[in-house]
């Protein structure tokens, strides 16, 4: 079974990287959606293996449901169960 995770952020702090590290070994990929509007700074996810973490930010808050659906659709398209 191939497992991916979806993580939704809003005005995240650097602590979010510690949180992702707490579960990243249990999944093959983490899709991270930043729902912060008009952000001036973003979290640097270059510390992670780019094949495991996909970060997406478009400066809009589209809500949790839309972002979860987007992440689920991306995971399904990438072959995750």
C-alpha positions as a printed NumPy array, in Angstrom:
array([[  0.   ,   0.   ,   0.   ],
       [  1.321,   3.444,  -0.962],
       [  0.409,   6.144,   1.537],
       [  0.624,   9.925,   1.209],
       [ -0.338,  12.689,   3.642],
       [ -1.861,  16.123,   3.123],
       [ -0.934,  18.948,   5.485],
       [ -2.807,  22.273,   5.445],
       [ -1.031,  25.34 ,   6.873],
       [ -2.176,  28.813,   7.839],
       [  0.378,  31.39 ,   8.987],
       [  2.81 ,  28.578,   9.848],
       [  5.817,  28.892,  12.109],
       [  9.086,  27.008,  11.668],
       [  7.655,  24.461,  14.154],
       [  5.647,  22.961,  11.301],
       [  8.857,  21.335,  10.031],
       [  9.253,  19.505,  13.358],
       [  5.65 ,  18.358,  13.107],
       [  6.182,  17.004,   9.586],
       [  9.353,  15.227,  10.723],
       [  7.258,  13.446,  13.369],
       [  5.274,  11.538,  10.707],
       [  7.204,  11.742,   7.44 ],
       [  8.816,   8.327,   7.929],
       [  5.344,   6.718,   7.903],
       [  4.354,   7.989,   4.456],
       [  5.92 ,   8.104,   1.013],
       [  4.95 ,  11.703,   0.25 ],
       [  3.559,  14.778,   2.032],
       [  1.576,  17.363,   0.104],
       [  1.779,  20.669,   1.983],
       [ -0.705,  23.43 ,   1.158],
       [ -0.154,  26.873,   2.67 ],
       [ -3.502,  28.675,   2.953],
       [ -1.921,  31.945,   4.136],
       [ -3.148,  34.987,   2.21 ],
       [ -0.706,  37.621,   1.002],
       [  2.189,  36.03 ,   2.818],
       [  5.44 ,  37.941,   2.965],
       [  7.56 ,  34.952,   3.984],
       [  7.212,  31.234,   3.605],
       [  8.673,  28.243,   5.366],
       [ 11.781,  26.87 ,   3.675],
       [ 11.099,  23.217,   2.93 ],
       [ 14.483,  22.654,   1.28 ],
       [ 15.545,  20.788,   4.441],
       [ 13.352,  17.915,   3.262],
       [ 13.916,  15.457,   0.458],
       [ 12.072,  17.077,  -2.469],
       [ 10.834,  13.672,  -3.566],
       [  8.933,  13.367,  -0.251],
       [  7.544,  16.887,   0.307],
       [  5.551,  18.874,  -2.243],
       [  4.88 ,  22.458,  -1.1  ],
       [  2.136,  24.563,  -2.684],
       [  1.288,  28.196,  -1.976],
       [ -0.684,  30.601,  -4.133],
       [ -1.319,  33.365,  -1.57 ],
       [ -4.987,  32.439,  -1.201],
       [ -7.029,  30.848,   1.556],
       [ -9.315,  28.432,  -0.263],
       [-10.404,  26.618,   2.884],
       [ -9.495,  23.272,   4.349],
       [-11.893,  21.164,   2.28 ],
       [-10.712,  22.459,  -1.098],
       [ -7.054,  22.013,  -0.132],
       [ -7.668,  18.491,   1.197],
       [ -9.488,  17.592,  -2.013],
       [ -6.622,  19.023,  -4.077],
       [ -4.091,  17.033,  -2.069],
       [ -6.136,  13.845,  -2.317],
       [ -6.528,  14.273,  -6.073],
       [ -2.789,  14.87 ,  -6.478],
       [ -2.011,  11.782,  -4.397],
       [ -4.4  ,   9.623,  -6.411],
       [ -2.93 ,  10.953,  -9.683],
       [  0.552,  10.082,  -8.361],
       [ -0.557,   6.499,  -7.639],
       [ -1.076,   6.597,  -3.874],
       [ -3.775,   4.547,  -2.212]])
